[in-house]
Amino acid sequence: MFAYSARLFLRPLWSDDLSILFDRLESTFFCDEPKDNHKNDIARYLREKASLLIQDRDPTRPHSGIFLRGEGEPTLIGITGIADECARFFCWIAAPFRGHGFATEASRMMLHFADNALRLSQLTAWYDAQNVPAKKLLAKLGFAPKEQIFSISHWEPSTISPLFQGASLEEALLIENHLYQRYLPKKKSQTIAIAAATLAA
């Protein structure tokens, strides 16, 4: 999918984008702090899933890099797309670029494409139930809260959580705040509630 707005440019991610995407993911998850073995495991996981995302070329389930336009080359600041059979919408902006309305702007372009090109009757979005900005974004886009899907508890920092096994990159991004702010440096166990919202055509 290709789309433009006043500030942003959306296009499919290419192999040349991988190194920048890796940097964005790792700096957001780890805030450039030194990595221990557990953080290295998560970094490897993120790299593997990001590589798989770029290889996926299903035209009915598009994903796009979100690029900030400027005088020079556009800057990769996030990713957005639609995944899985349930048409699950996702949007992620790297930490340094948050708070400027980029997620709203990029999301509206992706949702316009889903409605006009893909003719999807309904979209679903998963979000961390404690993530207030995510709730506000989905409400602004017209999504209606649906239900809590599942919860994860008993995180062990010495291993990758069972949530990661077989999970996609966008599913890992759901719990980004928990990974860095709560689990890695502090608590060994806590519950993460994942909720859903829907948007009808």
C-alpha positions in Angstrom: 0.0 0.0 0.0 1.2 3.5 -0.9 -0.4 6.6 0.5 0.6 10.2 1.2 -0.6 12.9 3.7 0.7 16.3 4.5 3.4 14.9 6.8 3.6 11.2 6.1 4.3 8.7 3.4 3.1 5.0 3.7 4.7 2.3 1.6 5.6 -1.4 2.0 8.7 -2.1 3.9 11.7 -3.4 1.9 14.8 -5.2 3.0 16.8 -2.0 2.9 14.5 -0.7 5.7 15.3 -3.6 8.1 18.3 -2.1 9.9 16.5 1.2 10.6 13.4 -0.8 11.8 15.6 -2.9 14.1 17.1 0.3 15.5 13.6 1.8 16.1 12.3 -1.3 17.8 15.3 -1.8 20.1 15.6 1.8 21.1 11.9 1.9 22.0 12.0 -1.4 23.9 15.3 -0.8 25.7 15.9 3.0 25.7 19.5 2.3 24.5 20.4 0.8 27.8 23.0 -2.1 27.8 21.4 -5.5 27.2 21.5 -8.5 29.4 20.9 -12.0 28.2 17.1 -11.7 28.5 17.1 -8.4 26.5 19.3 -10.0 23.9 16.7 -12.8 23.5 13.9 -10.3 23.0 16.0 -8.3 20.5 16.6 -11.5 18.5 12.9 -12.2 18.6 12.1 -8.7 17.4 14.6 -9.0 14.5 13.2 -12.3 13.4 9.6 -11.2 13.5 10.4 -7.9 11.7 12.2 -9.9 8.9 9.1 -12.1 8.5 6.8 -9.1 8.4 8.8 -7.6 5.5 8.7 -10.9 3.6 4.9 -11.1 3.8 3.4 -9.8 0.6 -0.3 -10.7 0.9 -2.2 -7.9 -0.9 -5.3 -8.5 1.2 -3.4 -8.0 4.4 -1.2 -5.1 3.7 1.4 -3.6 6.0 3.3 -0.3 5.4 6.2 1.5 6.9 5.2 5.0 8.2 7.7 7.5 6.9 8.0 11.2 8.0 8.3 13.4 5.1 10.8 16.3 5.0 13.3 18.1 2.9 15.6 15.0 2.5 14.8 11.3 2.5 11.6 10.2 4.4 12.4 8.9 7.9 10.9 5.6 9.0 9.0 6.2 12.3 6.7 3.2 12.6 4.6 0.5 11.0 0.9 0.0 10.3 -1.2 -2.7 8.7 -3.9 -5.3 8.7 -3.2 -8.9 9.8 -4.7 -12.3 10.1 -8.1 -13.7 9.0 -9.9 -11.5 11.5 -8.6 -8.4 9.7 -6.7 -7.1 12.8 -5.6 -3.5 12.4 -2.4 -2.4 14.1 -0.3 0.8 14.2 3.0 1.4 16.1 5.1 4.6 16.3 8.6 4.5 17.6 9.0 6.3 21.0 10.9 9.4 19.8 8.1 10.3 17.4 5.1 9.9 19.7 2.8 12.7 20.8 2.6 14.5 17.4 -0.5 12.8 15.9 1.4 10.6 13.5 -0.4 7.4 14.7 -3.8 9.1 14.0 -2.7 10.3 10.6 -1.2 7.0 9.5 -4.1 5.0 10.9 -6.6 7.0 8.9 -4.8 6.3 5.7 -4.7 2.6 6.4 -8.3 2.5 7.4 -9.3 4.4 4.3 -7.5 1.8 2.2 -9.2 -1.1 4.1 -12.6 0.4 3.4 -12.2 1.6 -0.2 -9.8 -0.9 -1.7 -10.2 -4.1 0.4 -13.9 -3.6 1.1 -13.5 -5.2 4.6 -16.8 -5.3 6.5 -15.2 -5.1 9.9 -11.8 -4.6 11.5 -10.6 -5.7 14.9 -7.9 -4.1 17.0 -6.1 -5.6 20.0 -4.6 -3.4 22.6 -3.1 -3.4 26.1 -6.0 -2.6 28.3 -3.8 -0.4 30.5 -2.5 1.6 27.5 -4.5 4.8 27.6 -3.1 6.4 24.4 -4.0 3.3 22.5 -7.6 3.4 23.8 -7.9 7.1 22.9 -6.5 6.5 19.4 -8.9 3.6 18.7 -11.9 5.7 20.0 -10.9 8.6 17.8 -10.8 6.3 14.8 -14.3 5.0 15.6 -13.5 1.6 17.1 -15.9 0.3 19.8 -14.6 -1.6 22.8 -15.5 -5.3 22.6 -14.1 -7.5 25.2 -11.0 -8.7 27.0 -9.4 -11.4 24.9 -6.9 -12.9 27.3 -4.5 -12.1 30.1 -0.9 -13.1 30.7 0.6 -13.6 34.1 3.6 -15.0 35.9 6.2 -13.4 33.7 9.7 -14.9 34.2 12.4 -12.4 33.2 14.9 -15.2 32.6 12.9 -16.6 29.7 10.8 -15.4 26.8 7.2 -15.3 27.8 4.8 -17.9 26.4 3.0 -15.0 24.8 5.9 -14.7 22.4 5.8 -18.3 21.1 4.4 -18.1 17.6 3.4 -14.5 18.1 3.7 -11.9 15.3 5.6 -8.7 15.6 2.5 -6.6 16.1 1.4 -8.9 18.9 4.7 -8.3 20.7 4.3 -4.5 20.3 1.1 -4.8 22.3 3.0 -5.3 25.5 6.0 -3.0 24.7 5.3 -0.8 27.8 5.1 -3.9 30.1 8.3 -5.3 28.7 10.4 -2.3 29.4 8.7 -0.4 32.2 7.4 -3.2 34.3 8.9 -6.6 33.6 12.5 -6.4 32.6 13.9 -4.3 35.4 11.4 -4.7 38.2 8.7 -7.3 38.7 8.9 -11.0 38.0 5.2 -11.5 37.6 2.2 -9.3 36.7 -0.9 -9.7 34.6 -1.3 -8.1 31.2 -4.9 -7.7 30.0 -5.3 -7.7 26.2 -8.6 -6.2 25.0 -10.3 -5.9 21.6 -12.2 -3.2 19.7 -14.1 -3.4 16.4 -14.8 -1.0 13.6 -17.6 -1.8 11.2 -17.7 -0.5 7.6 
